[in-house]
Amino acid sequence: MRFLISAGIVVLLLCVTANAGAQTCAGMSLGNNASLNGYVPFPASNVWNTNIASAPVDPNSAAITSAPGFAGLNLHPDFGSESDFGIPYIVVDSTATPSVPINVIDYAGQSDVVVAPYPATAPIEGAPADCSGWPDTYVGDSHVLVLDRATCFLYETYNTHRCGGAYNASSETIWDMNHYESRPWGWTSADAAGLPIFPGLVRYDEIASGAIHHALRFTMVQTKNDANGGYFVYPASHAAGNIWGSNNVMGMRIRLKASFDISGYSATNQIILTAMKQYGMILADNGGYFFFQGVADPRFDDNDLDNLKLIASSNFEVVQTTPEFPGYDTATAPSGALPVINSFTASSTSIVTGTPVTFTYNVSGDSYDFIDVLGPVTAGSGSVTITPTAARTTYTLNSTNAYGRATSTPLTVSVFSSAAASPVFSLASGTYTSVQTVTLSDTTPGAVIYYTTNNTVPTVNSTKYTGALTVSSSETIQAIASAAGYATSAVSSATYTINIPPPDYSIAASPATLAVTSGNSATTTISVTPLNGFNSAVSFNCSAGLPSGVSCGFTPATVTPSGSVVSTTLKISYSASAAAISRDGRPLSPWAVMAGVLCCFGIKRRRRLQVFFLLVVSAIGLSLLNGCNSVYSTSQTSTSAITVTATSGALQRSTSLVLTLN
């Protein structure tokens, strides 16, 4: 499987902070096989850096060390003073050494296919000539190890080839030297066991410091095989078994027995042997019989190192393995959930040359992450800002844990010489008291406008503008323009506050003055005018001012506006009987006169009966005259103010009319 990434993609601004000092990444010297100045990759608690001098011996140690493929061997230092003897490395600073693509050919599915700060002269194990075996013919393990002191990441490739400044490899792995990541179970690395190579090497700068503080890497010709590719134990994640009958399993850790006397060896060899007692050696690959690896350095004495070849394998024991012997294979290795990429976004995917782009991501359940054409990024969540230079580049976030890898939806960023004009709004931002209509336009030829109304920044995946927008409530419209040959425009926006009064209505009478004669009626029109979209039913009544004997009625009794004025007819009726009773100015009742006289004059008892009789006769006469003589009947006109009230739910509105009764 091939995976190609174009060269010269970005100018990378990513930087991982490291504390300056002799025992940090930043304190490492630069160059081929440079001194780390006391820095030890990975945390002190990491398996490579754990002192196992007191760890229990594995119950199967005797069976393993006495079996063919282990028994009868002798130590073999696989490094020395010659430059092409051993595994070289280089320390770089990625702020000065640009990252280049690595074309991973054979094990891309189990590799971290990512750009790496490989200089054009990076040392390759075995020192093959450039272009020999190109593109991927095996001419030796050809490991390349690059330590980046700016980001504190370790890059390792296997079967590396270089030709014309380009790199091919069979596999590529990155390692966070500040945090030892979990490689997926069943995955290989630049080492067959799925382990990093660099932390297991013997380096002369450590010899010069007087101590080695980590385990060493070693190989065996034979490792245990089965139907699933062989067995491995922690910290290995992969096997490369080749012999069913072997008891050697990838990842097993051995140590030089405490009883072995090292006092007769040189100071250099005592440092190496002490490390084998305290930190042991981890089986990392198929290779030479009982070979352990280091970095070539002219200060090594090859003849002195040869003295180590006299130490028999019987002087070693196996430290207790996890899981128990023979360990996992690909069918029995632990399984679990992959990382979850919650988000991976770019601040813009269409930019003008020289414009920075920020990628922001959030991942859960991950061990380490990288963006293929940018490099490793901080695990979990974070952001990376770059200035793309290529016309079109696709970026993919890869998140890995012990159970596999999750890959994001790719983001493609296009770079143009100029940007489209920003969309123009027909209506300015502001506060309005009615529903508004807004149109968008753009002066860029062929521009397509995209917009949002939910306070998110629009992209070309947002809603496409196709016609006038109705703004019926307060909102902010943001818009961009996209056109062929142009970068996406800057965002333009307008904020509209819509303060529409609540639905209401008003009423009016026409005419507002009525005259009614006795026994007749008159009508007027009551109009209902809807306001602000009012459309509810309205009923009516004469709520105040209606004289006695006068009645009112509405036809229809209820009206419902529907966007326009509606009306009802009010009828005022005046009954004839009520009119007669209500006349004013008639003579006083004779009976009242009589009663007044009796009350107002003090009359002696004897004369009282005579006077009373006289008054009764007079009252009867006056009553007859009042009923028969029209001289006492007078014509009357009255005026009243009548209130008409309209009701719709809790909303009431009133109007008045003047009523004249004749």
MARSETI-543323 format. One record per residue (C-alpha): x, y, z; residue number from 0; chain. Coordinates in steps of 0.2 Angstrom, whole numbers, plus 5000, padded with zeros to 4 digits. Each point is the difference from the previous one (the first is absolute). Layout:
% MARSETI-543323
R     X     Y     Z   nr  kette
R     X     Y     Z  NUM      A
...
***
This chain:
% MARSETI-543323
R     X     Y     Z   nr  kette
R  5000  5000  5000    0      A
R  5007  5017  4995    1      A
R  4997  5016  5009    2      A
R  5007  5016  4991    3      A
R  5001  5017  5007    4      A
R  5006  5014  4989    5      A
R  5016  5009  5006    6      A
R  5001  5018  5005    7      A
R  4982  5001  5007    8      A
R  5000  5012  5015    9      A
R  5011  5011  5010   10      A
R  4997  4993  5017   11      A
R  4998  5011  5015   12      A
R  4997  4985  5012   13      A
R  5011  5000  5016   14      A
R  5000  4989  5015   15      A
R  5007  5009  5015   16      A
R  5014  4992  5009   17      A
R  5010  5006  5015   18      A
R  5017  5006  4996   19      A
R  5014  4991  5009   20      A
R  5013  4986  5000   21      A
R  4987  4986  5004   22      A
R  4986  5005  4988   23      A
R  4996  4998  4981   24      A
R  5005  5018  4998   25      A
R  5017  4997  5008   26      A
R  5005  4987  4987   27      A
R  5015  5004  4988   28      A
R  4996  5001  4982   29      A
R  5008  4989  4986   30      A
R  5004  4981  4996   31      A
R  5001  4990  5016   32      A
R  5000  5015  5010   33      A
R  5001  5000  5019   34      A
R  4983  5000  5009   35      A
R  5009  5009  5015   36      A
R  4992  4989  5013   37      A
R  4982  5000  4992   38      A
R  4992  4983  5001   39      A
R  4985  4998  4988   40      A
R  4983  4995  5007   41      A
R  4995  5002  5019   42      A
R  5009  4992  5014   43      A
R  4985  4989  5003   44      A
R  5001  4993  4982   45      A
R  5004  4982  4997   46      A
R  5016  5004  4992   47      A
R  5006  5010  5015   48      A
R  4994  4989  5014   49      A
R  5013  4992  5011   50      A
R  4996  4981  5000   51      A
R  5014  4994  5011   52      A
R  4988  4994  5013   53      A
R  4986  4994  4988   54      A
R  4995  4982  5002   55      A
R  5007  4987  4989   56      A
R  4987  4993  4987   57      A
R  4995  4982  5005   58      A
R  5004  4994  4982   59      A
R  5018  5009  5001   60      A
R  5009  4983  5001   61      A
R  4990  4992  4986   62      A
R  5003  5016  4989   63      A
R  5018  5002  5003   64      A
R  5004  4981  4998   65      A
R  4990  4998  4983   66      A
R  5008  5000  4983   67      A
R  5002  5018  4993   68      A
R  5005  5007  5017   69      A
R  5012  4987  5008   70      A
R  5018  4999  4995   71      A
R  5001  5018  4994   72      A
R  5011  5014  5005   73      A
R  4998  5019  5001   74      A
R  5004  5009  4984   75      A
R  5002  5019  5000   76      A
R  4993  5006  4983   77      A
R  5009  5017  4999   78      A
R  5017  5007  5002   79      A
R  5012  5013  4994   80      A
R  4997  4999  4982   81      A
R  4987  5012  4993   82      A
R  4990  4988  4990   83      A
R  4999  4987  5015   84      A
R  4985  5003  5011   85      A
R  4984  5010  4998   86      A
R  5003  5019  4998   87      A
R  4988  5014  5004   88      A
R  4999  5019  4998   89      A
R  4993  5014  5011   90      A
R  4992  5014  4991   91      A
R  4990  5015  5004   92      A
R  4984  5000  4989   93      A
R  4999  5019  5001   94      A
R  5015  5000  4989   95      A
R  4999  4983  4992   96      A
R  4984  5000  4989   97      A
R  4989  4984  5000   98      A
R  4999  4990  4985   99      A
R  4988  4986  4994  100      A
R  5005  4982  5003  101      A
R  4993  4988  4987  102      A
R  4995  4985  5010  103      A
R  4998  4985  4989  104      A
R  4999  4983  5008  105      A
R  4992  5002  5018  106      A
R  4991  5017  4997  107      A
R  4985  4992  5009  108      A
R  5010  4998  5016  109      A
R  5010  5016  4998  110      A
R  4999  5018  5005  111      A
R  5000  5007  4983  112      A
R  5005  5018  5004  113      A
R  5012  5013  4994  114      A
R  5017  4999  5009  115      A
R  5015  5012  5003  116      A
R  5011  4989  4990  117      A
R  5015  5010  4994  118      A
R  5007  4996  4982  119      A
R  5015  4992  5009  120      A
R  4992  4990  5014  121      A
R  5011  4985  5004  122      A
R  4993  4983  4994  123      A
R  5005  4984  5009  124      A
R  5012  4991  4989  125      A
R  5004  5016  4990  126      A
R  4992  4994  4984  127      A
R  5004  5011  4985  128      A
R  4986  5011  4995  129      A
R  4988  4993  4987  130      A
R  5007  4982  5003  131      A
R  4985  4988  5001  132      A
R  4988  5014  4996  133      A
R  4985  5001  5003  134      A
R  4999  4986  5013  135      A
R  5012  4985  4997  136      A
R  5006  4993  5016  137      A
R  5019  5004  5002  138      A
R  5000  4998  5019  139      A
R  4990  5007  5014  140      A
R  5005  5018  4995  141      A
R  4993  5008  5015  142      A
R  4999  5019  5002  143      A
R  4998  5007  5017  144      A
R  4996  5019  5002  145      A
R  4998  5009  5016  146      A
R  4992  5017  5000  147      A
R  5005  5010  5014  148      A
R  4987  5014  4996  149      A
R  4985  4988  5002  150      A
R  5008  4986  5010  151      A
R  4994  4987  4987  152      A
R  5010  4985  4994  153      A
R  4998  4995  4982  154      A
R  5005  4982  4994  155      A
R  4999  4992  4983  156      A
R  5004  4983  4994  157      A
R  5008  4994  4983  158      A
R  5003  5019  4996  159      A
R  5005  5005  4983  160      A
R  5005  5018  4994  161      A
R  5001  5006  4982  162      A
R  5000  5017  4994  163      A
R  4996  5007  5017  164      A
R  4984  4990  5002  165      A
R  4998  4986  5013  166      A
R  4991  4983  4998  167      A
R  4998  4988  5014  168      A
R  4992  4983  5004  169      A
R  4993  5007  5017  170      A
R  5000  5016  5010  171      A
R  4997  5003  5018  172      A
R  5000  5015  5011  173      A
R  5002  5000  5019  174      A
R  4996  5014  5013  175      A
R  5016  5000  5010  176      A
R  4991  5010  5014  177      A
R  4986  4987  5001  178      A
R  5002  4982  4994  179      A
R  4985  4996  4989  180      A
R  4990  4984  4999  181      A
R  5003  4991  4983  182      A
R  4985  4990  4994  183      A
R  5001  4982  5004  184      A
R  5005  4990  4985  185      A
R  5009  5015  4992  186      A
R  5019  5000  4996  187      A
R  5011  5015  4999  188      A
R  5017  5004  4993  189      A
R  5005  4985  5012  190      A
R  4991  4983  4997  191      A
R  4994  5000  5018  192      A
R  4990  5017  4998  193      A
R  5013  5008  5012  194      A
R  5010  5016  4998  195      A
R  5018  4997  4995  196      A
R  5010  5015  5007  197      A
R  4997  4998  5018  198      A
R  5008  4982  5000  199      A
R  5016  5005  4992  200      A
R  5017  5002  5009  201      A
R  5007  5017  4997  202      A
R  5017  5006  5004  203      A
R  4994  5017  5008  204      A
R  4992  4988  5013  205      A
R  5016  4991  5003  206      A
R  5009  5017  5002  207      A
R  4987  5005  5013  208      A
R  5004  4984  5010  209      A
R  4983  4991  4999  210      A
R  4986  4993  4989  211      A
R  4983  5003  5007  212      A
R  4989  4990  4988  213      A
R  4998  4982  4993  214      A
R  5009  4994  4985  215      A
R  4994  4993  4984  216      A
R  5005  4983  4994  217      A
R  4995  4988  4986  218      A
R  4999  4981  4998  219      A
R  5001  4990  4984  220      A
R  4985  4989  5006  221      A
R  4983  5007  5007  222      A
R  4985  4990  5004  223      A
R  4987  4998  4987  224      A
R  4982  4994  4999  225      A
R  4986  5000  4987  226      A
R  4997  5018  5003  227      A
R  5018  5006  4997  228      A
R  5008  4997  5017  229      A
R  4999  5005  5018  230      A
R  5005  5016  5009  231      A
R  4999  5007  5018  232      A
R  5000  5018  5007  233      A
R  5007  5012  4995  234      A
R  5000  4992  4983  235      A
R  4984  5002  4989  236      A
R  5005  4989  4985  237      A
R  5009  4984  4997  238      A
R  5010  4994  4985  239      A
R  5001  4981  5005  240      A
R  5010  4989  4989  241      A
R  5003  4984  5010  242      A
R  4985  4990  5008  243      A
R  5012  4991  5012  244      A
R  5008  5016  5006  245      A
R  4997  5007  5018  246      A
R  5006  5017  4996  247      A
R  4985  5012  4999  248      A
R  5001  5019  4994  249      A
R  5000  5012  5015  250      A
R  5007  4988  5013  251      A
R  5012  5008  5012  252      A
R  5016  4992  5006  253      A
R  5013  5006  5012  254      A
R  5018  4995  5004  255      A
R  4999  4990  5016  256      A
R  5005  5010  5016  257      A
R  5013  4986  5004  258      A
R  5010  5003  4984  259      A
R  5017  5008  5005  260      A
R  5003  5016  4989  261      A
R  5015  5006  5010  262      A
R  5013  4994  4987  263      A
R  4993  5010  4986  264      A
R  5005  5017  4994  265      A
R  4990  5015  5006  266      A
R  4991  5001  4983  267      A
R  4995  4982  5001  268      A
R  4995  5002  5018  269      A
R  4988  5014  4996  270      A
R  4992  4989  4987  271      A
R  4999  4984  5011  272      A
R  4993  5010  5014  273      A
R  4986  5007  4989  274      A
R  4997  4981  4995  275      A
R  4998  4996  5019  276      A
R  4989  5015  5005  277      A
R  4990  5003  4984  278      A
R  5002  4984  4990  279      A
R  4998  4998  4981  280      A
R  4984  4999  4990  281      A
R  4998  4988  4985  282      A
R  4995  5012  4986  283      A
R  5003  4992  4984  284      A
R  5006  4984  4990  285      A
R  5019  5003  4997  286      A
R  5017  4993  5005  287      A
R  5001  4988  5014  288      A
R  5000  5009  5016  289      A
R  5005  5017  4992  290      A
R  4997  5016  5010  291      A
R  5001  5016  4991  292      A
R  5008  5017  5002  293      A
R  5006  5015  4991  294      A
R  5017  5001  4991  295      A
R  5013  5011  5008  296      A
R  5018  5002  4997  297      A
R  5003  5000  5018  298      A
R  4995  4982  5002  299      A
R  5014  4987  5002  300      A
R  4995  4986  4989  301      A
R  5012  4988  5008  302      A
R  4993  5004  5017  303      A
R  4982  4998  4994  304      A
R  5005  4983  4993  305      A
R  5003  4994  5018  306      A
R  4981  5001  5002  307      A
R  4999  4986  4988  308      A
R  5006  4988  5013  309      A
R  4985  5001  5011  310      A
R  4988  4985  4997  311      A
R  4981  5001  4999  312      A
R  4999  4989  5015  313      A
R  5005  5015  5011  314      A
R  4983  5008  4996  315      A
R  4983  4997  5007  316      A
R  4982  5005  4994  317      A
R  4991  5013  5010  318      A
R  4982  4996  5003  319      A
R  4990  5003  4984  320      A
R  4983  5008  4998  321      A
R  4989  4990  4995  322      A
R  5008  4984  5005  323      A
R  5010  4990  4987  324      A
R  4997  4998  4986  325      A
R  4991  5016  4999  326      A
R  4987  5008  4988  327      A
R  4999  4997  4981  328      A
R  4989  5011  4989  329      A
R  4985  4989  5004  330      A
R  5001  5001  5019  331      A
R  5007  5018  5002  332      A
R  4988  5012  5010  333      A
R  4987  5009  4990  334      A
R  4990  5016  5004  335      A
R  4993  5016  4993  336      A
R  5009  5011  4988  337      A
R  5003  5018  5003  338      A
R  4985  5012  4996  339      A
R  5004  5015  4990  340      A
R  4987  5012  5007  341      A
R  5005  5015  4988  342      A
R  5013  5005  4987  343      A
R  4997  5017  4992  344      A
R  5010  5013  4991  345      A
R  4998  5019  5002  346      A
R  4998  5001  4981  347      A
R  5002  4988  4986  348      A
R  5002  5014  4986  349      A
R  5013  5013  5003  350      A
R  5010  5013  4992  351      A
R  5019  4997  4999  352      A
R  5009  5003  5017  353      A
R  4984  4998  5010  354      A
R  5002  4989  5016  355      A
R  4988  4986  5003  356      A
R  4997  4992  5017  357      A
R  4995  4982  5002  358      A
R  4990  4996  5016  359      A
R  4997  4983  5006  360      A
R  4992  4990  5014  361      A
R  5003  4981  5003  362      A
R  4995  4989  5014  363      A
R  5008  4983  5004  364      A
R  5016  5003  4990  365      A
R  5018  4996  5004  366      A
R  5008  5011  4987  367      A
R  4995  5011  4985  368      A
R  5007  5007  4984  369      A
R  4994  5009  4985  370      A
R  5008  4992  4985  371      A
R  5007  5014  4991  372      A
R  5004  5011  5015  373      A
R  5007  4988  5013  374      A
R  4997  4994  5018  375      A
R  4988  5010  5010  376      A
R  4996  5000  5019  377      A
R  4989  4986  5005  378      A
R  4982  5003  5005  379      A
R  4996  5017  4993  380      A
R  5009  5016  4994  381      A
R  5003  5010  4985  382      A
R  5013  5003  4987  383      A
R  5003  5015  4989  384      A
R  5009  4999  4984  385      A
R  5002  5011  4984  386      A
R  4996  4989  4985  387      A
R  5010  5003  4984  388      A
R  4994  4986  4988  389      A
R  4985  5004  4989  390      A
R  4990  4986  5008  391      A
R  5004  4989  5015  392      A
R  4990  4987  5009  393      A
R  5002  4997  5019  394      A
R  4995  4985  5009  395      A
R  5001  4998  5019  396      A
R  5005  4982  5006  397      A
R  4997  4995  5018  398      A
R  5007  4984  5007  399      A
R  4998  4990  5016  400      A
R  5004  4982  5005  401      A
R  4986  4993  4990  402      A
R  5002  5009  4983  403      A
R  4998  5016  4991  404      A
R  4986  5012  4996  405      A
R  5002  5012  4985  406      A
R  4990  5016  4998  407      A
R  4991  5006  4985  408      A
R  5014  5009  4989  409      A
R  5000  5019  4999  410      A
R  5006  5008  4984  411      A
R  5007  5017  5000  412      A
R  5002  5010  4984  413      A
R  5011  5015  4998  414      A
R  4997  5014  4987  415      A
R  5008  5016  4995  416      A
R  4984  5010  5004  417      A
R  4983  4998  5009  418      A
R  4982  5002  4995  419      A
R  4992  5016  5005  420      A
R  4989  4999  5016  421      A
R  4981  4999  4998  422      A
R  4990  5017  5001  423      A
R  4984  5001  5010  424      A
R  4986  5010  4993  425      A
R  4994  5005  5018  426      A
R  5011  5008  5013  427      A
R  5002  4993  5017  428      A
R  4987  5007  5012  429      A
R  4984  4999  5010  430      A
R  4984  4998  4990  431      A
R  4982  4999  5005  432      A
R  4994  4989  4986  433      A
R  5005  4985  4991  434      A
R  5014  5004  4988  435      A
R  5006  4993  4983  436      A
R  5019  4999  4997  437      A
R  5009  4997  4984  438      A
R  5018  4995  4998  439      A
R  5012  5004  4985  440      A
R  5018  4999  4995  441      A
R  5010  5008  4987  442      A
R  5012  4985  4997  443      A
R  4996  4992  4983  444      A
R  4992  4983  5002  445      A
R  4999  5002  5019  446      A
R  4989  4988  5010  447      A
R  4995  5007  5017  448      A
R  4998  4989  5016  449      A
R  4993  5006  5016  450      A
R  4995  4995  5018  451      A
R  4988  5007  5012  452      A
R  5005  4990  5016  453      A
R  5015  5010  5005  454      A
R  5012  4988  4992  455      A
R  5013  5005  4987  456      A
R  4994  4995  4982  457      A
R  5010  4988  4989  458      A
R  4996  4994  4983  459      A
R  4991  4986  5008  460      A
R  4987  5012  5008  461      A
R  4984  5005  4992  462      A
R  5001  5006  4983  463      A
R  4992  5017  4996  464      A
R  4987  4999  4987  465      A
R  4988  5015  5003  466      A
R  4994  5013  5012  467      A
R  5000  4996  5018  468      A
R  4985  5004  5012  469      A
R  5006  5006  5017  470      A
R  4985  4998  5012  471      A
R  5010  4999  5016  472      A
R  5016  5007  5007  473      A
R  5015  4992  4992  474      A
R  5017  5002  4993  475      A
R  5003  4995  4982  476      A
R  5018  4995  4995  477      A
R  5005  4997  4982  478      A
R  5015  4996  4989  479      A
R  5003  4999  4982  480      A
R  5009  4987  4990  481      A
R  5005  5000  4982  482      A
R  5012  4990  4989  483      A
R  5017  5007  5000  484      A
R  4998  5010  5016  485      A
R  5002  4997  5018  486      A
R  4984  5000  5010  487      A
R  4996  5017  5005  488      A
R  5001  5008  5018  489      A
R  4984  4998  5010  490      A
R  4987  5014  4999  491      A
R  4986  5001  5012  492      A
R  4985  5010  5005  493      A
R  4990  5000  5016  494      A
R  4982  5003  5000  495      A
R  4989  5004  5016  496      A
R  4982  4997  4996  497      A
R  4989  5008  5013  498      A
R  4982  4997  4993  499      A
R  4986  5006  5012  500      A
R  4988  4986  5006  501      A
R  4985  4997  4989  502      A
R  4986  5013  5004  503      A
R  4985  5008  4992  504      A
R  4990  5016  5000  505      A
R  4981  5003  4998  506      A
R  4991  5015  4994  507      A
R  4981  5005  4997  508      A
R  4994  5008  4984  509      A
R  4990  5010  5001  510      A
R  5004  5004  5018  511      A
R  4984  5009  5003  512      A
R  4982  4993  5000  513      A
R  4983  5007  5002  514      A
R  4985  4989  5004  515      A
R  4982  5004  5002  516      A
R  4988  4991  5011  517      A
R  4995  4983  4994  518      A
R  5014  5000  4986  519      A
R  5019  4994  4998  520      A
R  5016  5006  4992  521      A
R  5016  4991  4995  522      A
R  5018  5004  4999  523      A
R  5015  4990  4994  524      A
R  5013  4994  5013  525      A
R  5017  4997  4991  526      A
R  5014  4989  5007  527      A
R  5017  5004  4993  528      A
R  5014  4987  5003  529      A
R  5017  5005  5006  530      A
R  5016  4990  4999  531      A
R  4993  4985  4993  532      A
R  4985  4999  5012  533      A
R  4988  4986  4994  534      A
R  4989  4995  5015  535      A
R  4981  5000  5002  536      A
R  4993  5016  5007  537      A
R  4983  5002  5009  538      A
R  4990  5016  5004  539      A
R  4989  5007  5013  540      A
R  4993  5017  5005  541      A
R  5009  5002  5016  542      A
R  4994  5017  5007  543      A
R  4989  5015  4997  544      A
R  4985  4990  4993  545      A
R  4983  5010  5006  546      A
R  4985  4991  5007  547      A
R  4989  4992  4986  548      A
R  5014  5000  4988  549      A
R  5008  4984  4994  550      A
R  5015  4995  4988  551      A
R  5005  4985  4990  552      A
R  5014  4996  4988  553      A
R  4999  4991  4984  554      A
R  5011  4989  4999  555      A
R  5003  4998  5018  556      A
R  5018  4995  4997  557      A
R  5013  5004  4987  558      A
R  5017  4994  4996  559      A
R  5013  5011  4991  560      A
R  5011  4991  4987  561      A
R  5012  5013  4995  562      A
R  4987  5014  4996  563      A
R  4987  5010  5008  564      A
R  4984  4991  5005  565      A
R  4983  5007  5007  566      A
R  4984  4997  5009  567      A
R  4984  5010  4999  568      A
R  4994  5007  5017  569      A
R  4981  5003  5001  570      A
R  4992  5012  5013  571      A
R  4982  4997  5004  572      A
R  4989  5013  5010  573      A
R  4983  4992  5006  574      A
R  4984  5011  4999  575      A
R  4994  4996  5018  576      A
R  5016  5005  5007  577      A
R  4999  5017  4992  578      A
R  4982  5003  5007  579      A
R  5006  4996  5018  580      A
R  5015  5010  4999  581      A
R  4992  5017  4995  582      A
R  5004  5015  5012  583      A
R  4990  5016  5005  584      A
R  4982  4992  5005  585      A
R  4990  5008  5014  586      A
R  5003  4993  5018  587      A
R  4989  4986  5005  588      A
R  4984  5007  5009  589      A
R  5003  4987  5013  590      A
R  5017  5007  5003  591      A
R  4992  5017  5002  592      A
R  4988  4994  5012  593      A
R  5013  4991  5011  594      A
R  5010  5016  5000  595      A
R  4986  5010  5006  596      A
R  4996  4988  5014  597      A
R  5018  5000  5005  598      A
R  5004  5018  4999  599      A
R  4985  5007  5009  600      A
R  4996  4997  5018  601      A
R  4981  4997  5000  602      A
R  4989  4997  5015  603      A
R  4993  4983  5002  604      A
R  4982  5006  4998  605      A
R  5003  5009  4984  606      A
R  5013  4987  4993  607      A
R  4986  4988  4994  608      A
R  4992  5014  4990  609      A
R  5016  5006  4992  610      A
R  5005  4983  4996  611      A
R  4983  4996  4991  612      A
R  5002  5016  4990  613      A
R  5018  4996  4995  614      A
R  4994  4982  4994  615      A
R  4987  5008  4989  616      A
R  5013  5012  4993  617      A
R  5013  4987  4996  618      A
R  4988  4989  4991  619      A
R  4996  5015  4989  620      A
R  5017  5005  4997  621      A
R  5004  4982  4995  622      A
R  4986  5000  4987  623      A
R  5006  5016  4993  624      A
R  5019  4994  4999  625      A
R  4995  4984  4990  626      A
R  4988  5009  4988  627      A
R  5007  5017  4997  628      A
R  5016  5001  4989  629      A
R  5005  5016  5007  630      A
R  5011  4990  5012  631      A
R  5009  4989  4986  632      A
R  5017  5007  4995  633      A
R  5012  4994  4986  634      A
R  5018  4994  5006  635      A
R  5018  4997  4992  636      A
R  5015  4992  5009  637      A
R  5018  4996  4995  638      A
R  5011  4986  5007  639      A
R  5018  4994  4997  640      A
R  5000  4981  4997  641      A
R  5016  4990  5002  642      A
R  5002  4985  4988  643      A
R  5013  4987  5006  644      A
R  5009  4987  4989  645      A
R  5007  4985  5009  646      A
R  5013  4987  4994  647      A
R  5006  4989  5014  648      A
R  5008  5012  5013  649      A
R  5002  5014  4987  650      A
R  4986  5013  5000  651      A
R  4998  5016  4989  652      A
R  4986  5013  5001  653      A
R  4992  5014  4990  654      A
R  4986  5012  5004  655      A
R  4985  5007  4990  656      A
R  4987  5013  5004  657      A
R  4982  4995  5001  658      A
R  4986  5012  4999  659      A
R  4983  4994  5005  660      A
R  4984  5010  4994  661      A
***
